[in-house]
Amino acid sequence: MLHIVVCVKQVPDSREIRIDSKTNSLIRQGVPSIVNFYDMHGLEEALRIKDSLGARVTVITMGPPPAEKALKECISLGADEAVLVTDRGFAGADTLATSYVLGAAIHKVESQWGQADLIFCGKQTIDGDTGQVGPGIACRLNVEQLTYVNKIVSLENKEKLIRVQRHLEDGIEIVETKLPVLMTVLKDMNKIRRASLPGMIRGARYKPIVWTAADFPELDRSKMGLKGSPTTVGKTWVPEVKKSSGETISADMPQDISKLALDKIWETKIPQQMGWL
């Protein structure tokens, strides 16, 4: 049976975030927390594989104790086990330190429930937007990584082969490789299911497994949390809102509107900036 690990993160709902105009920092107080929706698409894909081929799905997150709520939501949707990695020593971690701890946590998951054949991550989180943790975990685990995946074309369990469609800046790419593999997924990969009533009851009753720094005695403390995070924030600011009057293009036929719009674009600096020339 396949073993699938899904990494999720509880993040502030970006639709509710405001910026303190004096300090230029995020106002998190009173902002509801949600599961990063890119991660939810990874979970949905894991559950679809479980439904079609049979699999064990383990969800893992690193965060403060309230992140338990995010794991309960994943259990309500159909995940089998959930692990919360939490400790004050992990606080303040950037993507480098986060991938270090999560890599070790996945190794620990594998020691209990078998090697992970597939690891899903969202392409990025909506609070940090770096897109670095997934590839960082793949490097820590020394497994193949497939980023910006929007479709699994085929998955051969017996042969341990997977073929996926990746979204690139200038098109799509079909890639085939052997398992195990880590994928970062896009939001158009699938439609996230709703939890059933039995699922919601199971999620409400479920107690996630909790691991602290004491459960990882082999880790180098200097590579964890704020100490292990070389990233520094130099400045934050709210982008200036620029008003534009715009221009309405009209014509009788849709193709004529498209041609007029393209002609307008070619008259600007956009083609040169995009490298089309």
C-alpha atoms as one frame of an Amber mdcrd trajectory, in Angstrom:
protein
   0.000   0.000   0.000   1.211   3.484  -0.860   2.180   5.796   1.964   1.491
   9.459   1.268   2.660  12.323   3.473   1.009  15.727   3.126   2.639  18.823
   4.614   0.198  21.553   5.614   0.459  24.897   7.347  -2.031  26.926   9.316
  -1.910  30.510   8.039  -3.800  33.743   8.692  -6.642  34.264   6.224  -5.073
  36.695   3.752  -8.521  38.104   2.926  -8.684  39.478   6.467  -5.092  40.680
   6.875  -4.451  44.386   7.366  -1.220  46.354   7.563  -0.297  48.622  10.464
   0.487  51.887   8.670   2.871  53.006  11.454   4.912  49.836  11.878   4.298
  48.375   8.381   3.754  44.991  10.023   0.890  42.520   9.660  -1.988  42.908
  12.091  -2.674  39.293  13.057  -4.881  39.997  16.061  -8.449  38.984  15.339
  -7.514  37.448  11.971  -8.957  33.924  11.560  -6.597  31.045  10.737  -7.141
  28.641   7.855  -5.250  25.769   6.281  -3.109  27.081   3.424  -5.320  26.324
   0.429  -2.481  25.163  -1.816  -1.758  22.482   0.816  -5.426  21.497   0.798
  -5.183  20.744  -2.911  -2.228  18.475  -2.094  -4.337  16.713   0.542  -7.229
  16.353  -1.901  -4.944  14.707  -4.466  -3.596  12.336  -1.787  -7.154  11.373
  -0.818  -8.099  10.761  -4.459  -5.153   8.357  -4.780  -6.272   6.703  -1.546
  -9.784   6.304  -2.968  -8.607   4.823  -6.269  -5.506   2.785  -5.402  -5.529
   2.474  -1.626  -3.037   4.404   0.458  -2.204   5.543   3.956  -2.303   9.329
   4.257  -0.335  11.038   7.007  -0.607  14.791   7.496   2.121  16.764   9.223
   2.479  20.371  10.239   4.956  22.481  12.191   3.482  25.306  14.207   2.101
  26.453  17.551  -0.407  24.286  19.482  -3.469  25.960  17.849  -2.338  24.374
  14.554  -4.005  21.230  15.931  -7.244  22.627  14.489  -5.801  22.467  10.959
  -4.882  18.805  11.454  -8.370  17.964  12.734  -9.801  19.474   9.557  -7.506
  17.242   7.464  -8.616  14.181   9.448 -12.262  15.104   8.869 -11.618  15.021
   5.121 -10.102  11.521   5.221  -6.457  11.600   6.340  -5.470   8.603   8.493
  -3.007  10.164  10.954  -1.870  13.678  11.808   1.324  14.870  13.469   1.884
  18.263  15.073   5.528  19.289  15.409   5.593  22.059  17.956   8.116  23.591
  20.334   9.248  27.060  21.357  12.640  26.082  19.969  11.102  25.923  16.460
   9.647  29.450  16.664  10.902  32.091  14.253  12.063  29.517  11.706  12.539
  30.645   8.110  12.234  28.260   5.181  15.723  26.819   5.744  15.112  25.933
   9.389  11.537  24.800   8.684  12.611  22.344   5.987  15.339  21.050   8.338
  12.833  20.130  11.065  10.107  18.914   8.689  12.616  16.693   6.898  13.514
  15.076  10.222   9.823  14.775  11.137   9.059  12.958   7.870  11.955  10.579
   8.576  10.332   9.897  11.945   6.934   9.350  10.296   8.571   6.860   7.914
  10.135   4.972  10.824   6.637   4.403  12.256   4.418   3.901   9.179   6.807
   3.026   6.365   8.653   4.949   3.666   6.742   7.782   2.069   6.132   7.084
  -1.624   4.627  10.500  -2.260   5.007  13.761  -0.366   2.636  16.618  -1.190
   3.193  20.289  -0.432   1.380  23.360  -1.704   3.389  25.367  -4.217   3.665
  28.103  -1.573   1.940  29.435   1.512  -0.248  32.530   1.321   1.532  34.223
   4.236   5.185  33.744   3.244   4.798  33.220  -0.524   8.351  31.905  -0.891
   7.651  28.483  -2.375  10.902  27.237  -0.819   9.853  24.793   1.893   8.721
  21.982  -0.435  11.939  21.911  -2.497  13.895  22.342   0.750  12.309  19.224
   2.239  13.057  17.268  -0.961  16.727  18.233  -0.676  16.810  17.239   3.022
  15.260  13.847   2.183  17.283  13.416  -1.019  14.197  12.562  -3.101  13.085
  13.725  -6.543  11.058  16.935  -6.577   8.351  17.905  -9.054   7.263  21.521
  -8.627   4.216  23.400  -9.941   2.306  20.197 -10.705  -1.256  20.713 -11.922
  -2.107  17.151 -12.949  -1.058  13.564 -12.259  -1.209  11.917 -15.665  -0.564
   8.386 -14.385   0.609   6.588 -11.270   1.804   2.991 -11.506   1.969   1.580
  -7.999   3.545  -1.740  -9.000   6.281  -0.149 -11.107   6.591   2.828  -8.739
   6.351   5.251 -11.661   4.577   8.587 -11.792   3.934  10.892 -14.730   2.805
  14.458 -14.061   2.025  17.656 -15.880   3.979  20.704 -14.685   2.996  24.294
 -15.319   5.871  26.397 -16.672   6.030  30.105 -17.507   5.908  29.388 -21.237
   3.836  26.222 -21.373   3.444  22.817 -19.797   5.847  19.932 -19.323   5.146
  16.207 -18.960   7.636  14.515 -16.634   7.968  10.881 -15.577  10.070   9.645
 -12.686  10.274   6.931 -10.067   8.899   7.085  -6.557   9.557   8.356  -3.948
   8.925  11.906  -5.023   7.924  15.236  -3.499   5.424  17.374  -5.387   4.393
  20.987  -4.938   0.924  21.437  -6.368  -1.180  24.199  -7.896  -4.722  25.145
  -6.988  -6.183  24.099 -10.352  -5.120  20.490  -9.744  -8.480  19.470  -8.289
 -11.570  20.595  -6.431 -11.364  20.204  -2.666 -14.036  17.929  -1.212 -16.299
  18.723   1.706 -16.099  16.694   4.890 -18.876  14.167   5.511 -20.742  14.146
   8.831 -18.899  10.984  10.046 -15.668  12.638   8.928 -16.414  15.786  10.925
 -17.176  13.687  14.009 -13.921  11.761  13.585 -12.007  15.008  13.139 -13.556
  16.542  16.245 -12.654  13.508  18.367  -9.185  12.984  16.909  -6.115  13.861
  18.983  -3.088  14.574  16.777   0.258  13.040  17.643   2.487  15.753  19.124
   6.262  15.796  18.756   8.464  18.393  20.411  12.169  19.173  20.106  12.819
  16.503  22.743  11.610  13.886  20.234  14.441  14.882  17.878  17.620  14.551
  19.988  19.685  14.030  16.843  18.935  17.504  15.432  21.505  20.301  15.600
  19.878  22.991  17.805  21.820  25.714  15.997  19.895  24.875  12.794  16.452
  25.183  14.380  14.128  28.120  14.943  15.395  31.673  14.892  19.010  30.560
  15.495  18.983  28.481  12.345  17.314  31.119  10.183  19.632  33.382   8.181
  16.719  35.271   6.600  16.269  38.885   7.716  13.430  41.249   6.785  14.965
  44.561   5.719  11.784  46.489   5.074   8.048  46.046   4.614   5.635  48.507
   3.048   2.202  48.819   1.571   2.333  49.199  -2.241   1.063  52.507  -3.536
  -2.294  52.246  -5.247  -2.104  53.796  -8.711  -5.349  54.731 -10.384  -5.697
  54.179 -14.111  -8.491  55.377 -16.331  -8.156  52.402 -18.688  -9.499  52.168
 -22.206 -12.500  50.356 -23.585 -12.027  48.440 -26.825 -15.094  47.583 -28.818
 -15.775  45.802 -32.106 -18.485  43.662 -33.668 -16.612  40.343 -33.567 -14.627
  38.811 -30.633 -11.627  38.127 -32.879 -11.549  41.810 -33.867 -11.500  42.794
 -30.155  -8.600  40.385 -29.569  -6.655  41.836 -32.497  -7.204  45.406 -31.335
  -6.142  44.457 -27.791  -2.967  42.785 -29.057  -2.152  45.791 -31.243  -2.477
  48.013 -28.165  -0.161  45.743 -26.154   2.486  45.797 -28.889   2.458  49.585
 -28.761   3.572  49.493 -25.108   6.844  48.477 -23.418   5.344  45.163 -22.255
   6.719  43.024 -25.161  10.256  44.270 -24.451   9.863  43.793 -20.690   8.567
  40.244 -21.219  11.373  39.364 -23.614   9.053  38.844 -26.595  11.268  40.907
 -28.911
